Amino acid sequence: MIRFEDKMRPAIEALTPAALPNRRDILRIYPDKDEMDARLDTDEQRFLTAMEQALGAPQKEEPLTRVSRNYRDHALSLEQAAAELGLESAAGLERIFALPQFTRLGLAGLTSGGVIRRDSWEDYFDLIIGHLGLGLPIAPVDGLTRPDHLADSHSFGLELKTNKRSNIFSPGEKMAITVENRTGVDLFIEVIGTDARGRIVELTNGVIPLQGDTAWRFPESGSIRIEPQLGQETITVYASPVPFRQGVLLRGRHITDRFIHSFYGYERRDGQGRLTRNPSGLIKKTLKIETK
């Protein structure tokens, strides 16, 4: 168990009932330290017992801890990068990663015996695979932990913004959303909004064209009045030089919405399997909007 020390209860106890009228109700939510430690002990013992039953012997360490700690906390070296690319050796990778198409992806640190952050490597892994000609990766474009998917050629010419530079609004203020296409090519875009509770609405009503050097605005005229609901919302734009299939909204009870696409297609011909659609040129950008 991840142990912790509750800071909330001592702070509430220091307040008088006059300063906090519902003090008694709040204290019921936060048990004292001894009671909380006892609950953690019980939960930890239940977990350890389940591991012993599953693995056949008492365990001193949770089996995935060592692997997950290395994956989460440690930076990536050139040798590890080679291994994750499926290469037998890192020989020659220093010179390859020094090329402009790789330094733009943040790999310069691997060219001189250094390391790079794990999240930087994961953000551009599919582009690295493509540049190296090692195959066609299946990028988790719709993944919740991947707010951005930046195609190498047009990403910097597509801008998603609101009418406030900070993207921080107060209840009652007015907001407008703009997607500017400065890529030099015509694009097809799809824009969705996700509220603080995870509810999704499609703002473009499907995939629509956006010519080069033009902008799309929501709403088309006027503005959105910010309601008094605090929290963080997001706006996400998908853009591609070629048409793509409209996303599908998945909604269930007591869970947040999901929005997914059929970016990849697969078929078998003459006994061989191949991908029929490849979203390597797709751009996904997400903008966080906060109401305070």
The 8 nearest C-alpha neighbors of each residue, nearest first, counted from 0:
[[1, 43, 2, 39, 42, 40, 46, 3],
 [0, 2, 3, 39, 43, 4, 40, 42],
 [3, 1, 0, 4, 39, 36, 40, 5],
 [2, 4, 5, 1, 36, 6, 0, 35],
 [3, 5, 6, 2, 32, 36, 35, 7],
 [4, 6, 7, 3, 8, 32, 9, 29],
 [7, 5, 8, 9, 4, 10, 11, 3],
 [6, 8, 10, 5, 9, 11, 29, 12],
 [7, 9, 11, 10, 6, 29, 12, 5],
 [10, 8, 12, 11, 7, 6, 13, 5],
 [9, 11, 13, 7, 8, 12, 6, 14],
 [12, 10, 8, 13, 14, 9, 7, 22],
 [13, 11, 9, 14, 10, 8, 15, 26],
 [12, 14, 10, 11, 9, 15, 8, 16],
 [15, 13, 11, 12, 18, 19, 16, 10],
 [14, 16, 18, 17, 19, 13, 12, 22],
 [17, 15, 19, 20, 18, 22, 14, 21],
 [16, 18, 15, 19, 20, 14, 22, 21],
 [19, 17, 15, 16, 14, 20, 22, 21],
 [18, 20, 16, 22, 17, 21, 15, 14],
 [21, 19, 16, 22, 17, 18, 23, 15],
 [20, 22, 24, 23, 19, 25, 16, 26],
 [23, 21, 25, 19, 20, 24, 16, 26],
 [22, 24, 26, 25, 21, 27, 20, 16],
 [25, 23, 27, 21, 26, 22, 28, 20],
 [24, 26, 22, 28, 27, 23, 21, 29],
 [25, 27, 29, 23, 28, 24, 22, 8],
 [28, 26, 24, 25, 29, 30, 23, 22],
 [29, 27, 26, 25, 30, 24, 8, 23],
 [28, 30, 26, 27, 8, 31, 25, 7],
 [31, 29, 35, 34, 28, 27, 32, 26],
 [30, 32, 34, 33, 35, 29, 8, 5],
 [31, 33, 35, 34, 36, 30, 5, 4],
 [34, 32, 36, 35, 31, 37, 30, 38],
 [33, 35, 37, 36, 32, 31, 30, 38],
 [34, 36, 38, 32, 37, 33, 30, 31],
 [37, 35, 39, 33, 38, 34, 32, 40],
 [38, 36, 40, 34, 35, 39, 33, 41],
 [39, 37, 35, 41, 40, 36, 42, 34],
 [38, 40, 36, 42, 37, 41, 43, 35],
 [41, 39, 37, 43, 38, 42, 36, 44],
 [42, 40, 38, 44, 39, 43, 37, 45],
 [41, 43, 39, 45, 44, 40, 38, 46],
 [42, 44, 46, 40, 45, 41, 0, 39],
 [45, 43, 47, 41, 46, 42, 48, 40],
 [44, 46, 42, 48, 43, 47, 41, 49],
 [47, 45, 43, 49, 44, 48, 42, 50],
 [48, 46, 44, 50, 49, 45, 43, 51],
 [47, 49, 51, 45, 50, 46, 44, 52],
 [48, 50, 52, 46, 47, 51, 53, 45],
 [51, 49, 53, 47, 52, 48, 54, 46],
 [52, 50, 57, 56, 48, 54, 55, 49],
 [51, 53, 49, 50, 55, 54, 48, 56],
 [52, 54, 50, 51, 55, 49, 56, 48],
 [55, 53, 51, 52, 56, 50, 57, 58],
 [54, 56, 51, 52, 53, 57, 50, 58],
 [55, 57, 51, 54, 58, 52, 50, 53],
 [58, 56, 51, 59, 55, 50, 47, 48],
 [59, 57, 60, 51, 56, 50, 61, 47],
 [60, 58, 57, 61, 47, 62, 56, 51],
 [61, 59, 58, 62, 64, 63, 65, 47],
 [60, 62, 64, 63, 59, 58, 50, 65],
 [63, 61, 64, 60, 65, 66, 58, 59],
 [62, 64, 66, 65, 61, 67, 68, 60],
 [65, 63, 67, 66, 61, 62, 68, 60],
 [64, 66, 68, 67, 63, 69, 62, 61],
 [67, 65, 69, 63, 68, 64, 70, 62],
 [66, 68, 70, 64, 69, 65, 71, 63],
 [69, 67, 71, 65, 70, 66, 72, 64],
 [70, 68, 73, 66, 67, 72, 71, 65],
 [69, 71, 67, 68, 72, 73, 66, 117],
 [72, 70, 68, 69, 67, 73, 117, 74],
 [71, 73, 68, 69, 70, 74, 117, 67],
 [72, 74, 69, 71, 70, 75, 117, 68],
 [75, 73, 116, 115, 117, 114, 76, 72],
 [74, 76, 114, 115, 117, 79, 116, 80],
 [77, 75, 114, 79, 78, 80, 74, 113],
 [76, 78, 80, 79, 109, 81, 89, 75],
 [79, 77, 81, 80, 76, 89, 82, 88],
 [80, 78, 82, 76, 81, 77, 75, 83],
 [79, 81, 77, 83, 78, 82, 76, 84],
 [82, 80, 84, 78, 89, 86, 79, 83],
 [81, 83, 79, 85, 84, 80, 86, 78],
 [82, 84, 80, 85, 81, 79, 86, 78],
 [85, 83, 81, 82, 86, 80, 128, 133],
 [86, 84, 82, 83, 81, 87, 133, 80],
 [85, 87, 81, 88, 82, 84, 89, 83],
 [88, 86, 85, 82, 89, 81, 90, 84],
 [89, 87, 90, 86, 81, 78, 82, 91],
 [88, 90, 81, 78, 92, 91, 77, 86],
 [91, 89, 88, 92, 93, 81, 87, 78],
 [92, 90, 93, 94, 89, 95, 88, 96],
 [91, 93, 95, 94, 89, 90, 96, 77],
 [94, 92, 110, 96, 91, 95, 97, 109],
 [95, 93, 97, 92, 96, 91, 110, 98],
 [94, 96, 92, 97, 93, 98, 91, 101],
 [95, 97, 101, 93, 98, 94, 92, 106],
 [96, 98, 94, 95, 102, 110, 107, 93],
 [97, 99, 96, 101, 95, 100, 102, 94],
 [100, 98, 102, 101, 103, 97, 96, 104],
 [99, 101, 103, 98, 102, 104, 130, 96],
 [102, 100, 104, 96, 103, 99, 98, 106],
 [101, 103, 107, 106, 99, 105, 104, 100],
 [104, 102, 101, 105, 100, 99, 106, 107],
 [105, 103, 101, 102, 106, 123, 100, 119],
 [104, 106, 102, 103, 107, 101, 119, 108],
 [107, 105, 102, 108, 109, 104, 101, 96],
 [108, 106, 102, 109, 110, 105, 97, 96],
 [107, 109, 113, 106, 110, 114, 115, 111],
 [110, 108, 113, 107, 114, 77, 111, 106],
 [109, 111, 93, 107, 108, 112, 97, 96],
 [112, 110, 113, 109, 108, 93, 107, 114],
 [111, 113, 109, 110, 114, 77, 108, 76],
 [114, 112, 108, 109, 111, 76, 110, 115],
 [113, 115, 76, 75, 109, 108, 74, 112],
 [116, 114, 75, 74, 108, 117, 109, 76],
 [115, 117, 74, 119, 118, 75, 120, 114],
 [116, 118, 120, 119, 74, 75, 121, 115],
 [117, 119, 121, 120, 116, 122, 115, 123],
 [120, 118, 122, 116, 117, 121, 123, 115],
 [119, 121, 117, 118, 122, 123, 124, 116],
 [120, 122, 124, 118, 123, 119, 117, 125],
 [123, 121, 119, 120, 124, 118, 148, 145],
 [122, 124, 126, 121, 125, 120, 127, 104],
 [123, 125, 121, 127, 126, 120, 122, 128],
 [124, 126, 128, 127, 136, 123, 138, 129],
 [127, 125, 129, 123, 128, 124, 130, 151],
 [128, 126, 124, 130, 129, 125, 131, 123],
 [127, 129, 125, 131, 126, 133, 130, 132],
 [128, 130, 126, 132, 127, 131, 125, 135],
 [131, 129, 127, 132, 128, 126, 100, 133],
 [132, 130, 128, 129, 133, 127, 134, 126],
 [131, 133, 129, 130, 134, 128, 135, 127],
 [134, 132, 128, 131, 129, 135, 130, 84],
 [135, 133, 132, 136, 128, 129, 131, 125],
 [134, 136, 129, 137, 133, 128, 125, 132],
 [137, 135, 125, 138, 134, 128, 129, 126],
 [136, 138, 139, 135, 125, 263, 140, 277],
 [137, 139, 140, 136, 125, 124, 279, 148],
 [140, 138, 142, 141, 137, 145, 148, 143],
 [139, 141, 138, 142, 148, 145, 283, 147],
 [142, 140, 139, 259, 143, 260, 258, 145],
 [143, 141, 139, 145, 144, 140, 146, 259],
 [142, 144, 145, 141, 146, 257, 140, 139],
 [143, 145, 142, 146, 141, 147, 139, 140],
 [144, 146, 142, 143, 147, 140, 148, 141],
 [147, 145, 285, 144, 284, 143, 148, 283],
 [148, 146, 284, 283, 145, 285, 149, 282],
 [149, 147, 283, 282, 140, 150, 284, 146],
 [148, 150, 282, 154, 147, 151, 283, 281],
 [151, 149, 280, 282, 154, 281, 152, 153],
 [150, 152, 149, 153, 154, 126, 280, 100],
 [151, 153, 150, 154, 280, 155, 149, 182],
 [154, 152, 182, 156, 155, 151, 150, 157],
 [155, 153, 149, 156, 150, 157, 152, 282],
 [154, 156, 157, 153, 182, 158, 152, 181],
 [155, 157, 182, 181, 154, 153, 180, 158],
 [158, 156, 180, 155, 154, 179, 181, 182],
 [157, 159, 179, 178, 160, 156, 180, 155],
 [158, 160, 178, 177, 179, 157, 286, 284],
 [161, 159, 177, 176, 158, 178, 162, 286],
 [160, 162, 176, 163, 175, 177, 166, 174],
 [161, 163, 175, 174, 164, 176, 160, 166],
 [164, 162, 166, 161, 165, 167, 174, 160],
 [163, 165, 166, 162, 161, 160, 167, 168],
 [164, 166, 167, 163, 168, 288, 161, 162],
 [167, 165, 288, 163, 164, 161, 168, 289],
 [168, 166, 289, 165, 290, 288, 169, 291],
 [169, 167, 290, 289, 291, 172, 166, 170],
 [168, 170, 291, 290, 172, 171, 225, 167],
 [171, 169, 227, 225, 226, 172, 168, 290],
 [170, 172, 225, 224, 226, 169, 173, 227],
 [173, 171, 225, 170, 169, 224, 168, 174],
 [172, 174, 224, 223, 222, 225, 171, 175],
 [175, 173, 223, 222, 162, 224, 161, 172],
 [174, 176, 222, 161, 162, 217, 223, 218],
 [177, 175, 161, 217, 216, 160, 174, 162],
 [176, 178, 216, 160, 215, 159, 161, 179],
 [177, 179, 159, 215, 214, 158, 216, 180],
 [180, 178, 214, 158, 157, 213, 181, 177],
 [179, 181, 157, 212, 211, 182, 213, 214],
 [182, 180, 156, 212, 183, 157, 211, 179],
 [181, 183, 156, 153, 184, 180, 157, 211],
 [182, 184, 211, 181, 212, 185, 180, 156],
 [185, 183, 211, 182, 186, 210, 240, 181],
 [184, 186, 210, 211, 209, 240, 183, 187],
 [187, 185, 240, 209, 239, 208, 210, 238],
 [186, 188, 208, 239, 207, 238, 209, 242],
 [189, 187, 238, 237, 206, 207, 208, 186],
 [188, 190, 206, 237, 236, 203, 205, 207],
 [191, 189, 236, 202, 203, 235, 201, 237],
 [192, 190, 201, 202, 235, 200, 234, 236],
 [191, 193, 234, 200, 199, 233, 201, 235],
 [192, 194, 199, 233, 198, 232, 197, 234],
 [195, 193, 232, 197, 198, 196, 192, 199],
 [194, 196, 232, 231, 230, 197, 193, 198],
 [197, 195, 194, 198, 255, 193, 232, 230],
 [196, 198, 255, 194, 195, 193, 256, 199],
 [197, 199, 194, 193, 256, 196, 255, 200],
 [200, 198, 193, 192, 256, 197, 194, 191],
 [199, 201, 192, 191, 202, 193, 198, 248],
 [200, 202, 191, 204, 203, 190, 192, 199],
 [203, 201, 191, 190, 204, 200, 192, 217],
 [202, 204, 205, 190, 189, 201, 206, 207],
 [205, 203, 202, 201, 206, 189, 207, 190],
 [204, 206, 203, 245, 189, 207, 201, 246],
 [205, 207, 189, 188, 245, 187, 203, 204],
 [206, 208, 187, 188, 205, 189, 209, 203],
 [209, 207, 187, 186, 188, 210, 206, 185],
 [210, 208, 186, 187, 185, 211, 207, 188],
 [209, 211, 185, 213, 186, 208, 212, 184],
 [210, 212, 185, 184, 183, 213, 180, 181],
 [213, 211, 181, 180, 210, 183, 214, 179],
 [214, 212, 211, 180, 210, 179, 209, 215],
 [213, 215, 179, 178, 180, 216, 177, 212],
 [216, 214, 178, 177, 179, 217, 213, 209],
 [215, 217, 177, 219, 176, 218, 214, 178],
 [218, 216, 219, 176, 175, 177, 215, 220],
 [217, 219, 220, 216, 222, 221, 175, 223],
 [218, 220, 217, 216, 221, 215, 222, 175],
 [221, 219, 218, 222, 217, 216, 175, 223],
 [222, 220, 218, 219, 223, 175, 217, 173],
 [221, 223, 175, 174, 173, 218, 224, 220],
 [224, 222, 174, 173, 175, 225, 218, 221],
 [223, 225, 173, 172, 171, 226, 174, 222],
 [226, 224, 170, 171, 172, 173, 223, 227],
 [225, 227, 170, 228, 171, 224, 172, 169],
 [228, 226, 170, 229, 225, 171, 169, 290],
 [229, 227, 226, 230, 290, 170, 225, 195],
 [230, 228, 290, 291, 227, 231, 289, 195],
 [231, 229, 195, 290, 289, 228, 232, 291],
 [230, 232, 289, 195, 288, 290, 287, 233],
 [231, 233, 194, 195, 288, 193, 287, 289],
 [234, 232, 287, 193, 286, 288, 192, 235],
 [233, 235, 192, 286, 285, 191, 193, 287],
 [236, 234, 285, 191, 190, 284, 286, 192],
 [235, 237, 190, 284, 283, 189, 238, 285],
 [236, 238, 283, 189, 188, 282, 190, 235],
 [239, 237, 188, 282, 187, 281, 186, 236],
 [238, 240, 281, 241, 187, 186, 280, 282],
 [241, 239, 186, 187, 185, 242, 280, 184],
 [240, 242, 239, 243, 187, 186, 280, 281],
 [243, 241, 187, 239, 240, 244, 206, 186],
 [244, 242, 245, 241, 262, 206, 239, 187],
 [243, 245, 246, 261, 260, 242, 262, 206],
 [244, 246, 205, 206, 243, 247, 260, 189],
 [245, 247, 260, 259, 258, 244, 248, 261],
 [246, 248, 259, 258, 260, 249, 245, 257],
 [247, 249, 258, 257, 250, 246, 259, 256],
 [250, 248, 257, 256, 258, 247, 251, 259],
 [249, 251, 256, 248, 257, 252, 255, 254],
 [252, 250, 254, 253, 249, 256, 255, 257],
 [251, 253, 254, 250, 255, 256, 249, 198],
 [252, 254, 251, 255, 250, 256, 197, 196],
 [255, 253, 252, 251, 256, 250, 197, 257],
 [254, 256, 197, 198, 257, 253, 196, 250],
 [255, 257, 250, 198, 249, 197, 199, 254],
 [258, 256, 249, 248, 259, 255, 250, 199],
 [259, 257, 248, 247, 249, 246, 256, 260],
 [258, 260, 246, 247, 141, 257, 248, 261],
 [261, 259, 246, 262, 247, 245, 244, 258],
 [262, 260, 263, 244, 259, 264, 246, 245],
 [261, 263, 260, 278, 276, 277, 264, 243],
 [264, 262, 276, 261, 277, 274, 265, 275],
 [263, 265, 275, 276, 274, 262, 266, 261],
 [264, 266, 274, 275, 273, 263, 272, 267],
 [267, 265, 273, 272, 274, 268, 275, 264],
 [268, 266, 272, 271, 270, 273, 269, 265],
 [267, 269, 271, 270, 272, 266, 273, 265],
 [270, 268, 271, 267, 272, 266, 273, 265],
 [269, 271, 268, 267, 272, 266, 273, 265],
 [272, 270, 267, 268, 269, 273, 266, 274],
 [273, 271, 267, 266, 268, 270, 265, 274],
 [272, 274, 266, 265, 267, 275, 271, 268],
 [273, 275, 265, 264, 276, 266, 263, 277],
 [274, 276, 264, 265, 273, 277, 266, 263],
 [277, 275, 263, 264, 274, 262, 278, 265],
 [276, 278, 279, 263, 275, 262, 274, 264],
 [279, 277, 281, 280, 262, 276, 263, 239],
 [278, 280, 281, 277, 150, 126, 125, 282],
 [281, 279, 150, 278, 239, 282, 240, 151],
 [282, 280, 239, 278, 279, 150, 238, 283],
 [281, 283, 149, 238, 150, 148, 237, 239],
 [284, 282, 237, 148, 147, 236, 149, 238],
 [283, 285, 147, 236, 235, 146, 282, 148],
 [286, 284, 235, 146, 234, 147, 236, 233],
 [285, 287, 234, 233, 235, 288, 284, 159],
 [288, 286, 233, 232, 289, 234, 285, 231],
 [289, 287, 232, 166, 231, 233, 167, 286],
 [288, 290, 231, 167, 230, 168, 232, 291],
 [289, 291, 168, 229, 169, 230, 167, 231],
 [290, 169, 229, 168, 289, 167, 230, 170]]
